[in-house]
């Protein structure tokens, strides 16, 4: 028996180690993390690797994604923007970052947009419901988490009202994040009222998902489009700030922008790419139109996910950070950067950029909290400023540069957003909008505790060991 167990142990360790070496898309840090897990916990580690080790939705999903974007590029090139417009619309300092964003899925800067920063969750809900109630043609919504609380129910009822008066309504929700709603009476009432519903990455066949993909590859997007004229972009799910499924961390503090202009069409195309993936529909049945508002600012959509090229999001963040000249302010609830982003932040601080990072003081993920704090010594030593928000869970994902450029959406600075989730963001250049977002970031800072290098240096050894241990196996978690 002992000999058998020894042989089994060696086969598991050697087999999975060779598999890790065969993965060309792994970073050295990810390989090292898997080696540690497989060496220390070979049996459990083998199961974990089987379930979560490889980022792949399968050949069919990859082919379908390519077919969908081939359709979009063939049918709607006028909505995706022209690469040449980057030179015309964007300040030379920030053109490399905008160009890089355009290389991810083909959306380039389009002009004549405007936006409003929503004051809070209450205003967001009121404006969004009013926009759906005023819809004349169609409404498209997609949420990672859609609850049957007040906010989620308000959105569902607004869609039902719209569908009953003849507006085409399409509603999508993630199969895991919104699983309770998808099985609820409210979801069935939407469908019965004429709302077309679809599930992103459904869990209707868990065994197939486990064998050929990963359960934790999710659609994390939050997209609302009304009549191709209005879109909302930001960090807010269709849920109350009290966020009943994790109420002890509430309130969730989000940021949402309401956009008008050609950027709406780009966000709609991103929604339609997910809808087509889930339903098998083609673009033939959709009206594709842009509505410039006159004047306004340039902006572009950036969508990422496991069917796009690996490393696109951290490389975009690094390009944005690298373009900063004076001030860079960033907020995110989940901060587990790869080496590319971490070094970009430190490099910016070393060259004199005022780098300010805002994270939650209390995080709903103890793993993320520990891993995040493992990076504090390096960031603070480089001159970055760190603030920990203490007024609930700061869920806003924001980045502002030099009072000119803003990046908002669903992407966190963690390995899930980098590799596992479908995300949606908008990158814009506009002093007025950036000033508004920067002022919102300042309100986060006033509700935060500053973190100093002296305080971090005084952390007890067991805390530093714990943080660094979690960060070491971060790519696995």
Phi, psi and omega per residue, in radians:
X1 nan -0.738 -3.141
X2 -1.080 -0.713 3.129
X3 -1.139 -0.732 3.116
X4 -1.051 -0.802 -3.139
X5 -1.113 -0.664 3.113
X6 -1.113 -0.779 3.133
X7 -1.122 -0.739 3.111
X8 -1.072 -0.750 3.111
X9 -1.020 -0.835 -3.112
X10 -1.133 -0.695 3.139
X11 -1.112 -0.735 3.135
X12 -1.117 -0.873 -3.097
X13 -1.107 -0.835 -3.097
X14 -1.193 -0.737 -3.111
X15 -1.072 -0.869 -3.128
X16 -1.240 -0.554 3.093
X17 -1.108 -0.757 3.093
X18 -1.107 -0.674 3.113
X19 -1.091 -0.708 3.103
X20 -1.093 -0.730 3.138
X21 -1.153 -0.473 -3.122
X22 -1.364 -0.231 -3.119
X23 -1.427 1.840 -3.137
X24 -1.259 -0.328 -3.066
X25 -1.575 0.026 3.096
X26 -1.432 2.475 2.973
X27 -1.394 2.788 3.057
X28 -0.978 -0.622 3.133
X29 -1.132 -0.706 3.134
X30 -1.156 -0.736 3.101
X31 -1.064 -0.791 -3.140
X32 -1.065 -0.726 3.139
X33 -1.069 -0.749 3.126
X34 -1.176 -0.654 3.097
X35 -1.063 -0.728 3.129
X36 -1.079 -0.841 -3.103
X37 -1.121 -0.774 -3.097
X38 -1.207 -0.546 3.129
X39 -1.319 -0.689 -3.080
X40 -1.424 -0.713 -3.085
X41 -2.284 1.254 -2.989
X42 -1.065 -0.703 -3.082
X43 -1.305 -0.903 3.087
X44 -1.102 -0.729 -3.140
X45 -1.083 -0.651 3.094
X46 -1.110 -0.725 3.094
X47 -1.118 -0.769 3.140
X48 -1.070 -0.738 3.140
X49 -1.124 -0.727 3.128
X50 -1.038 -0.669 -3.090
X51 -1.434 -0.670 -2.930
X52 -2.277 0.114 -2.956
X53 -1.342 -0.441 -3.000
X54 -2.224 2.337 -3.090
X55 -1.615 1.688 -3.081
X56 -2.802 2.165 3.072
X57 -1.511 -0.052 3.135
X58 1.829 2.767 -3.080
X59 -1.093 -0.647 -3.127
X60 -1.094 -0.795 -3.138
X61 -1.122 -0.706 3.135
X62 -1.130 -0.746 3.114
X63 -1.130 -0.753 -3.127
X64 -1.099 -0.716 3.105
X65 -1.040 -0.770 3.135
X66 -1.121 -0.733 3.114
X67 -1.075 -0.726 -3.112
X68 -1.108 -0.825 -3.114
X69 -1.266 -0.449 2.988
X70 -1.115 -0.728 3.074
X71 -1.075 -0.795 -3.104
X72 -1.087 -0.779 -3.126
X73 -1.173 -0.548 3.133
X74 -1.346 -0.682 -3.038
X75 -1.594 -0.495 -2.985
X76 -2.332 0.760 3.125
X77 -1.106 -0.490 -3.122
X78 -1.207 -0.331 3.132
X79 -1.632 -0.329 -3.054
X80 -1.481 -0.180 -3.136
X81 1.556 2.775 -3.116
X82 -1.883 2.264 3.109
X83 -0.929 -0.554 -3.132
X84 -1.138 -0.441 -3.135
X85 -1.217 -0.320 3.049
X86 -1.041 -0.694 -3.135
X87 -1.221 -0.556 -3.085
X88 -1.441 -0.614 -2.966
X89 -1.747 -0.417 -2.935
X90 -1.916 2.407 3.057
X91 -0.954 2.374 -3.108
X92 -0.913 -0.563 -3.115
X93 -1.095 -0.542 -3.000
X94 -1.892 -0.004 -3.129
X95 -1.025 -0.746 -3.141
X96 -0.987 -0.712 -3.135
X97 -1.184 -0.742 3.114
X98 -1.151 -0.659 3.083
X99 -1.091 -0.755 -3.131
X100 -1.099 -0.758 3.112
X101 -1.007 -0.687 3.134
X102 -1.160 -0.420 -3.103
X103 -1.355 -0.224 -3.021
X104 -1.297 -0.974 3.081
X105 -2.417 0.360 2.924
X106 1.585 0.105 3.066
X107 -1.557 2.206 -3.105
X108 -2.066 2.907 -3.080
X109 -1.030 2.384 3.003
X110 -2.192 2.459 -3.073
X111 -1.583 -3.098 3.051
X112 1.095 0.847 3.038
X113 -1.982 2.738 2.957
X114 -2.446 2.819 -3.090
X115 -2.582 2.725 3.008
X116 -2.178 2.379 3.056
X117 -1.545 2.106 3.136
X118 -1.209 2.443 -3.066
X119 -1.175 -0.699 -3.074
X120 -2.910 -3.051 -3.114
X121 -1.109 -0.649 -3.114
X122 -1.116 -0.784 3.121
X123 -1.166 -0.709 3.117
X124 -0.986 -0.827 -3.106
X125 -1.117 -0.769 -3.110
X126 -1.110 -0.792 -3.123
X127 -1.168 -0.730 -3.111
X128 -1.132 -0.766 3.121
X129 -1.130 -0.702 3.104
X130 -1.098 -0.691 3.120
X131 -1.150 -0.712 3.103
X132 -1.153 -0.702 3.128
X133 -1.144 -0.429 3.133
X134 -1.630 -0.039 -3.089
X135 -1.065 2.475 -3.129
X136 -2.022 -0.427 -3.061
X137 -2.022 -1.065 -3.054
X138 -2.737 2.761 3.054
X139 -2.364 2.304 3.091
X140 -2.147 2.248 3.099
X141 -2.347 2.530 3.077
X142 -2.539 2.196 3.124
X143 -2.358 2.480 3.022
X144 -1.231 -0.899 3.076
X145 -2.009 2.096 3.097
X146 -2.239 1.917 -3.089
X147 -1.744 2.835 3.073
X148 -1.675 0.625 3.034
X149 -1.468 -2.877 -3.080
X150 -1.053 -0.856 -3.110
X151 -1.103 -0.890 -3.113
X152 -1.087 -0.672 3.120
X153 -1.208 -0.683 3.092
X154 -1.034 -0.773 3.134
X155 -1.124 -0.777 3.142
X156 -1.071 -0.772 -3.135
X157 -1.155 -0.636 3.093
X158 -1.120 -0.688 3.089
X159 -1.140 -0.698 3.109
X160 -1.085 -0.782 3.115
X161 -1.068 -0.733 -3.126
X162 -1.131 -0.786 -3.127
X163 -1.089 -0.667 -3.104
X164 -1.208 -0.385 3.089
X165 -1.728 0.202 2.997
X166 1.748 0.073 3.088
X167 -1.380 2.355 3.086
X168 -1.309 2.090 -3.102
X169 -2.098 2.262 3.065
X170 -2.139 2.222 -3.087
X171 -2.237 2.251 3.094
X172 -2.173 2.586 3.046
X173 -2.509 2.613 -3.134
X174 -1.214 2.454 -3.056
X175 -1.152 -0.430 3.105
X176 -1.737 -0.889 -3.076
X177 -1.118 -0.494 -3.110
X178 -2.050 0.454 -3.025
X179 -1.043 -0.608 -3.125
X180 -1.169 -0.746 3.138
X181 -1.155 -0.710 -3.074
X182 -1.064 -0.523 3.108
X183 -1.658 0.161 -3.011
X184 -1.663 2.927 3.071
X185 -1.145 -0.547 -3.124
X186 -1.105 -0.758 3.109
X187 -1.060 -0.739 3.134
X188 -1.181 -0.609 3.098
X189 -1.151 -0.678 3.067
X190 -1.038 -0.842 -3.116
X191 -1.097 -0.760 -3.135
X192 -1.138 -0.488 3.137
X193 -1.395 -0.126 3.123
X194 1.903 0.006 3.043
X195 -1.259 2.207 3.061
X196 -1.348 2.161 -3.074
X197 -2.059 2.596 3.099
X198 -2.597 2.695 -3.139
X199 -1.954 2.198 3.076
X200 -1.464 2.213 3.125
X201 0.911 1.098 -3.064
X202 -1.165 2.734 3.095
X203 -1.930 0.667 -3.112
X204 -1.328 -0.297 3.069
X205 -2.380 1.460 -3.041
X206 -1.100 -0.675 -3.116
X207 -1.077 -0.796 3.109
X208 -1.083 -0.713 3.129
X209 -1.084 -0.771 -3.131
X210 -1.134 -0.720 -3.067
X211 -1.272 -0.628 -2.976
X212 -2.064 -0.046 -3.128
X213 -2.639 -2.477 3.113
X214 -2.499 2.403 3.127
X215 -1.135 -0.562 -3.023
X216 -1.597 0.242 2.932
X217 -1.461 1.920 -2.943
X218 -2.191 2.805 3.011
X219 -1.679 1.821 -3.027
X220 -1.665 0.147 -3.033
X221 -1.269 2.713 3.047
X222 -2.344 1.715 -3.027
X223 -2.231 2.293 2.972
X224 -2.297 2.258 3.127
X225 -2.322 2.283 3.125
X226 -2.146 2.054 3.042
X227 0.983 0.396 -3.095
X228 1.072 0.214 -3.096
X229 -1.955 -0.411 -3.065
X230 -2.348 2.381 3.002
X231 -2.446 2.632 3.064
X232 -1.965 2.437 3.125
X233 -2.467 2.392 3.116
X234 2.856 -2.709 -2.989
X235 -1.745 -0.075 -2.955
X236 -1.458 2.205 2.939
X237 -1.391 3.107 3.060
X238 -1.521 1.357 -3.042
X239 -2.784 2.639 3.093
X240 -1.169 2.698 3.038
X241 -1.025 -0.472 3.121
X242 -1.192 -0.334 2.979
X243 0.720 1.262 -2.931
X244 -1.002 -0.465 -3.130
X245 -1.274 -0.299 3.042
X246 -2.467 0.984 -2.954
X247 -1.119 -0.503 -3.063
X248 -1.202 -0.237 3.099
X249 -1.733 -0.040 -3.053
X250 -1.198 2.816 0.001
X251 -1.410 2.607 2.954
X252 -1.297 2.234 -3.115
X253 -1.872 1.927 -3.030
X254 -2.000 2.988 3.026
X255 -2.308 2.380 3.124
X256 -2.412 2.419 3.048
X257 -2.044 2.451 3.090
X258 -1.844 2.062 -3.025
X259 -1.906 2.590 2.914
X260 -2.298 2.670 3.137
X261 2.072 -3.035 -3.101
X262 -1.074 -0.358 3.100
X263 -1.066 -0.459 3.127
X264 -1.085 -0.741 -3.132
X265 -1.104 -0.663 3.093
X266 -1.120 -0.773 3.123
X267 -1.122 -0.596 3.111
X268 -1.182 -0.677 3.090
X269 -1.092 -0.654 3.098
X270 -1.133 -0.756 3.053
X271 -1.018 -0.833 -3.081
X272 -1.104 -0.558 3.090
X273 -1.079 -0.688 3.084
X274 -1.240 -0.708 -3.140
X275 -1.083 -0.769 3.129
X276 -1.134 -0.664 3.110
X277 -1.095 -0.690 -3.064
X278 -1.405 -0.555 -2.980
X279 -1.917 -0.320 -3.052
X280 1.475 0.026 3.103
X281 -1.129 2.822 3.015
X282 -1.974 3.084 -3.134
X283 -1.311 -0.162 -3.010
X284 -1.021 -0.559 -3.064
X285 -1.585 0.140 -3.045
X286 -1.965 2.449 3.026
X287 -1.513 2.193 -3.037
X288 -2.062 1.843 -3.032
X289 -2.472 2.492 3.020
X290 -1.834 2.605 -3.108
X291 -2.276 1.477 3.102
X292 -1.057 2.583 -3.114
X293 -1.797 -0.107 -3.108
X294 1.476 2.244 -3.064
X295 1.191 -2.308 3.037
X296 1.259 -2.886 -2.995
X297 -2.218 2.833 3.065
X298 -1.447 2.557 3.118
X299 -2.735 2.808 3.072
X300 -2.585 2.632 3.097
X301 -1.513 2.526 2.999
X302 -2.282 2.080 3.067
X303 -2.052 2.458 3.136
X304 -2.381 2.863 3.128
X305 3.052 3.100 -3.060
X306 -1.171 -0.193 3.047
X307 -1.694 0.009 2.988
X308 -1.635 3.074 -3.106
X309 -1.202 2.567 -3.113
X310 -1.199 2.527 3.063
X311 1.448 0.063 -3.045
X312 -1.129 -0.779 -3.078
X313 -1.192 -0.887 3.115
X314 -1.077 -0.562 3.108
X315 -1.210 -0.623 3.067
X316 -1.156 -0.807 3.079
X317 -0.989 -0.738 3.141
X318 -1.127 -0.670 3.094
X319 -1.127 -0.731 3.114
X320 -1.132 -0.820 3.131
X321 -1.068 -0.700 -3.132
X322 -1.181 -0.375 -3.137
X323 -1.520 -0.155 -3.135
X324 -1.143 2.421 3.129
X325 -1.995 -0.599 -3.058
X326 -2.163 -0.959 -3.004
X327 -2.383 2.350 3.041
X328 -2.356 2.152 3.124
X329 -2.194 2.333 -3.007
X330 -2.422 2.352 3.010
X331 -2.200 2.451 3.086
X332 -2.790 2.496 3.095
X333 -1.361 -0.451 -3.031
X334 -2.212 1.914 -3.038
X335 -2.086 1.675 3.019
X336 -2.368 1.334 -3.003
X337 -1.305 2.772 2.938
X338 -1.500 3.107 -3.061
X339 -1.091 -0.548 -3.124
X340 -1.077 -0.856 -3.105
X341 -1.257 -0.745 3.140
X342 -1.035 -0.811 3.140
X343 -1.174 -0.600 3.110
X344 -1.122 -0.733 3.111
X345 -1.108 -0.807 3.138
X346 -1.133 -0.702 3.128
X347 -1.086 -0.748 3.122
X348 -1.049 -0.795 3.135
X349 -1.115 -0.709 -3.132
X350 -1.114 -0.551 -3.107
X351 -1.576 0.160 2.992
X352 1.791 0.044 3.076
X353 -1.279 2.403 3.071
X354 -1.393 1.740 -3.065
X355 -1.744 2.101 3.128
X356 -2.133 2.224 -3.111
X357 -2.075 2.312 -3.094
X358 -2.148 2.077 -3.133
X359 -2.192 2.841 3.049
X360 -1.210 2.521 3.047
X361 -1.297 -0.676 3.087
X362 -2.067 2.119 -3.062
X363 -1.871 2.557 3.105
X364 -1.307 -0.138 3.078
X365 -2.056 1.937 3.125
X366 -1.158 -0.477 3.111
X367 -1.165 -0.847 3.135
X368 -1.115 -0.718 -3.134
X369 -1.017 -0.805 -3.132
X370 -1.170 -0.808 -3.126
X371 -1.099 -0.735 -3.137
X372 -0.999 -0.813 -3.046
X373 -1.258 -0.280 3.065
X374 -1.163 -0.369 -3.121
X375 -1.596 -0.156 -3.064
X376 -1.016 -0.816 -3.103
X377 -0.995 -0.769 -3.116
X378 -1.167 -0.754 -3.119
X379 -1.144 -0.795 -3.130
X380 -1.170 -0.665 3.113
X381 -1.114 -0.543 3.123
X382 -1.345 -0.260 -3.134
X383 1.901 0.057 3.064
X384 -1.199 2.614 3.039
X385 -1.794 2.345 -3.124
X386 -2.131 2.310 3.078
X387 -2.196 2.393 3.109
X388 -1.904 2.017 -3.067
X389 -1.264 2.326 -3.055
X390 -2.131 0.322 3.141
X391 -1.842 0.667 -3.034
X392 2.013 -2.851 3.112
X393 -1.673 1.909 3.112
X394 -1.222 1.889 -3.049
X395 -1.840 -0.035 -3.101
X396 -1.242 2.284 3.081
X397 -1.869 1.829 -3.058
X398 -2.376 2.608 2.988
X399 -2.535 2.209 3.065
X400 -2.166 2.536 -3.099
X401 -2.227 2.142 2.888
X402 0.931 0.431 -3.128
X403 1.198 0.289 -3.050
X404 -2.247 -0.604 -2.990
X405 -2.111 2.418 3.121
X406 -2.290 2.482 3.069
X407 -2.272 2.071 -3.135
X408 -2.362 2.754 3.090
X409 2.725 -2.510 -3.031
X410 -1.794 -0.166 -3.013
X411 -1.369 2.217 2.950
X412 -1.573 2.967 3.035
X413 -1.690 1.101 3.113
X414 -2.462 3.007 -3.020
X415 -1.228 -0.402 3.076
X416 -1.172 -0.854 3.116
X417 -1.180 -0.537 -3.127
X418 -1.249 -0.644 -2.953
X419 -2.151 -0.548 -2.853
X420 -1.887 -0.511 -2.985
X421 -1.785 2.605 2.842
X422 -1.389 2.248 -3.076
X423 -2.246 2.752 3.034
X424 -2.359 2.397 -3.095
X425 -2.532 2.816 3.006
X426 -2.221 2.290 3.093
X427 -1.904 2.198 -3.076
X428 -2.390 2.737 3.037
X429 -2.120 1.967 3.136
X430 -2.957 2.105 -3.138
X431 -1.067 -0.713 -3.090
X432 -1.162 -0.827 -3.137
X433 -1.165 -0.670 3.121
X434 -1.150 -0.641 3.085
X435 -1.082 -0.726 -3.139
X436 -1.123 -0.764 3.128
X437 -1.188 -0.654 3.122
X438 -1.119 -0.682 3.090
X439 -1.118 -0.636 3.076
X440 -1.143 -0.719 3.086
X441 -1.055 -0.631 3.099
X442 -1.123 -0.613 3.087
X443 -1.141 -0.583 3.055
X444 -1.121 -0.725 -3.101
X445 -1.140 -0.690 3.141
X446 -1.147 -0.347 3.122
X447 -1.787 0.383 -3.052
X448 -2.154 2.816 2.986
X449 -1.748 2.253 3.055
X450 -1.213 2.539 3.089
X451 -1.906 2.190 -3.098
X452 -1.868 2.736 3.094
X453 -1.111 -0.621 3.126
X454 -1.102 -0.743 -3.141
X455 -1.150 -0.712 3.133
X456 -1.168 -0.656 3.128
X457 -1.132 -0.427 3.140
X458 -1.526 -0.030 3.087
X459 -1.012 2.447 3.114
X460 -1.132 2.734 -3.065
X461 -1.040 -0.702 -3.096
X462 -1.095 -0.563 3.109
X463 -1.232 -0.726 3.129
X464 -1.155 -0.699 3.116
X465 -1.083 -0.787 -3.141
X466 -1.063 -0.855 -3.131
X467 -1.037 -0.797 -3.087
X468 -1.243 -0.588 3.092
X469 -1.131 -0.784 3.124
X470 -1.103 -0.742 3.141
X471 -1.102 -0.579 -3.120
X472 -1.108 -0.681 3.129
X473 -1.742 0.292 3.125
X474 -0.919 -0.748 3.133
X475 -1.061 -0.410 3.101
X476 -1.390 -0.634 -3.035
X477 -1.476 nan nan
